[in-house]
Amino acid sequence: MAVLLKRVSCCISLGKKWAPTSMVVCHKSNFPKNKQKKELRGKTFLSAGDSLTAKGYLRPQKAYVPRSDVPETIHRICEEVLGDTGNNSCSEPDVKFKILDACYQEFKHSVPNSLLCRIQNVDDIIKFYTTPVDVTLPLDAMKTVELPPNLHIQHEYVRFHPDTDTKFGGVSAFPKSSTIVTGLLYKKKYKGYKAKTSWP
């Protein structure tokens, strides 16, 4: 700003007409702040949804194995709740609650809140209760999968300790880095040590 004022004052003192050729003056109205905020909110919302989708297998769920008589049982429950009317819809909240509550009492498996809006008829209920839920983590599932010959997964990692790893005389690749085990469970499994930070 000081440079701009100096240039204007010099041009005025020399009697020249000042014309800023290399400067673009941006008015405040040229920046639609509301539009930028809306776009930012939309991107933030979508990124949050992508993050939840990516971490879907980490949600706490109970394992569920569907029975062979799921369709017949659900049809029987719907007849008891709706009566013998032949109505396949359960979009009304009170009817949906009665049917899903009876299904929970029967199968001991409830519909999560995120899927309640998708339950619109009896076929949706049958589809949900015939879908198994596997809570095995992908890393644990690889223990029983036949892997390619060039791939090896070490499920139980190895910690260095100078008393037990004597192949190189108990010398680590990181001689000044200590191995500190803080977890109560892993303290029984892995032994920590404090490295010497100064050479003798």
C-alpha positions in Angstrom: 0.0 0.0 0.0 2.9 2.3 0.8 4.4 1.6 -2.6 1.1 2.5 -4.3 0.8 5.8 -2.5 4.4 6.7 -3.3 3.8 6.0 -7.0 0.6 8.1 -7.1 2.3 11.0 -5.4 5.3 10.9 -7.7 3.1 10.9 -10.8 1.1 13.9 -9.4 4.2 15.9 -8.6 5.6 15.3 -12.1 2.3 16.3 -13.7 1.8 12.9 -15.3 -1.4 11.0 -15.6 -1.3 8.0 -13.3 -2.6 4.8 -14.9 -2.1 1.6 -13.0 -1.4 -0.9 -15.7 -0.2 -3.8 -13.7 -2.7 -3.6 -10.9 -6.2 -5.0 -10.8 -8.5 -3.5 -8.2 -11.0 -6.1 -6.9 -14.2 -4.8 -5.4 -15.7 -6.5 -2.4 -18.7 -7.6 -4.4 -16.5 -9.6 -6.8 -16.2 -12.4 -4.3 -19.4 -14.2 -3.6 -18.8 -15.3 -0.1 -22.1 -17.0 0.4 -21.5 -19.2 -2.7 -18.0 -20.1 -1.5 -19.4 -21.0 2.0 -22.1 -23.2 0.4 -19.6 -25.0 -1.8 -17.3 -25.5 1.2 -20.1 -26.9 3.3 -21.1 -29.3 0.5 -17.5 -30.6 0.1 -17.1 -31.0 3.8 -20.3 -32.9 4.1 -19.4 -35.2 1.2 -15.9 -35.8 2.6 -17.4 -36.7 6.0 -19.7 -39.3 4.3 -16.7 -40.8 2.4 -14.8 -41.1 5.7 -17.7 -42.9 7.4 -18.0 -45.2 4.4 -14.3 -46.1 4.4 -14.5 -46.9 8.2 -17.6 -49.0 7.9 -16.0 -52.2 9.0 -14.8 -50.6 12.3 -18.3 -50.0 13.6 -19.3 -52.1 16.6 -21.6 -54.7 15.4 -22.7 -58.2 16.5 -22.3 -61.2 14.3 -25.5 -62.5 12.8 -26.1 -65.7 10.9 -29.6 -65.9 9.3 -31.8 -68.9 10.0 -33.2 -71.0 7.2 -36.8 -70.1 8.1 -36.5 -66.3 8.0 -39.1 -65.6 5.3 -41.7 -67.8 6.8 -41.2 -66.4 10.3 -41.4 -62.8 9.0 -44.6 -63.5 7.1 -46.1 -65.0 10.2 -45.1 -61.9 12.3 -46.6 -59.6 9.7 -49.9 -61.5 9.7 -50.1 -61.2 13.4 -49.4 -57.5 13.4 -51.2 -56.4 10.2 -53.8 -59.1 10.2 -54.8 -61.1 7.1 -55.2 -58.1 4.9 -52.6 -58.9 2.3 -51.0 -55.5 2.8 -47.2 -55.6 2.1 -46.4 -52.1 3.2 -45.1 -51.1 6.5 -44.3 -47.4 5.9 -46.4 -46.2 8.8 -44.2 -45.6 11.9 -46.3 -47.5 14.5 -46.8 -50.5 12.2 -43.1 -50.6 11.3 -42.2 -50.4 15.0 -44.4 -53.3 16.0 -43.1 -55.5 13.2 -39.4 -54.7 13.8 -39.8 -55.1 17.5 -41.4 -58.6 17.0 -38.6 -59.5 14.6 -36.0 -58.4 17.2 -37.6 -60.6 19.8 -37.5 -63.5 17.4 -34.0 -63.2 15.8 -32.2 -61.1 18.5 -30.9 -58.9 15.7 -32.1 -55.3 15.3 -32.2 -52.9 12.4 -29.7 -50.0 12.9 -30.9 -46.5 12.7 -29.1 -45.8 9.5 -31.2 -48.4 7.7 -34.6 -47.7 9.1 -35.5 -45.3 6.3 -34.9 -48.1 3.8 -37.4 -50.5 5.4 -40.7 -49.7 3.5 -42.3 -53.1 3.0 -42.1 -56.7 4.1 -39.6 -57.6 1.3 -37.1 -55.1 2.7 -37.4 -56.7 6.2 -36.8 -60.2 4.7 -33.8 -58.9 2.7 -32.3 -57.4 5.9 -32.8 -60.5 8.0 -31.4 -62.9 5.3 -28.2 -60.9 5.1 -25.4 -62.2 7.3 -23.2 -59.9 9.3 -19.6 -60.8 9.5 -17.6 -58.9 12.1 -14.2 -60.4 11.2 -11.6 -57.7 10.5 -10.0 -57.9 7.1 -6.5 -58.5 8.6 -7.9 -61.4 10.7 -9.7 -62.8 7.7 -6.4 -63.1 5.8 -5.3 -65.8 8.3 -7.6 -68.3 6.6 -7.3 -67.1 3.0 -4.8 -68.7 0.6 -2.4 -65.8 -0.2 -0.2 -65.5 -3.3 3.3 -67.1 -3.0 5.0 -63.7 -3.0 2.9 -62.3 -0.2 3.4 -63.0 3.5 1.6 -61.3 6.4 3.2 -61.4 9.8 0.3 -61.2 12.2 2.4 -61.4 15.4 5.0 -58.7 15.1 8.5 -59.1 16.7 10.0 -56.5 19.1 13.8 -56.1 19.4 15.3 -56.7 22.8 19.1 -56.8 23.4 18.9 -59.8 25.8 17.1 -62.1 23.4 18.1 -60.9 20.0 21.8 -61.7 20.1 22.5 -62.3 16.4 24.4 -59.0 16.1 25.6 -58.9 19.7 22.4 -57.3 21.0 23.0 -54.2 18.9 20.0 -52.6 17.3 19.7 -50.7 14.0 18.5 -47.8 16.2 20.9 -47.9 19.2 19.5 -44.8 20.9 15.8 -45.7 20.5 14.1 -47.3 23.5 11.3 -49.8 23.3 8.7 -48.8 25.8 5.6 -51.0 26.2 2.7 -49.0 27.8 -0.3 -51.3 27.3 -1.2 -53.6 30.2 -2.0 -56.5 27.8 1.2 -56.2 25.8 3.4 -55.8 28.8 2.9 -59.5 29.5 3.6 -60.3 25.9 6.5 -58.0 25.0 9.4 -56.9 27.1 10.6 -53.3 26.8 14.0 -51.8 27.5 15.6 -48.4 27.8 18.5 -47.7 25.4 21.6 -45.9 26.4 21.5 -42.3 25.1 25.2 -41.6 25.6 28.2 -43.6 24.5 30.7 -44.7 27.1 
